Amino acid sequence: MTIAAINSRNQFKGQVVAVHRGSVVSEIEVETAAGIVSAVITTSSVDRLPLRVGDDVLAVFKATEVLVAKLSERA
């Protein structure tokens, strides 16, 4: 099965570079053009997909809140 379309614009195409498995939740690291995106998902989802290092994936996210922080200027 492939995704033909998705309504979310908040997505980055990338490749899985690390899978840190836990007993209940796991951390997935995805290398994208914008940098590394980390996601915490259930370990059962890791197995069901199944996700492995080297897999091409979409990191899709839903943001109900976005914070902006001003960075100090360097001297």
Secondary structure, DSSP 8 states (H G I E B T S, - for coil): ------S---EEEEEEEEEE--SSEEEEEEEETTEEEEEEEEHHHHHHTT--TT-EEEEE---S-----------
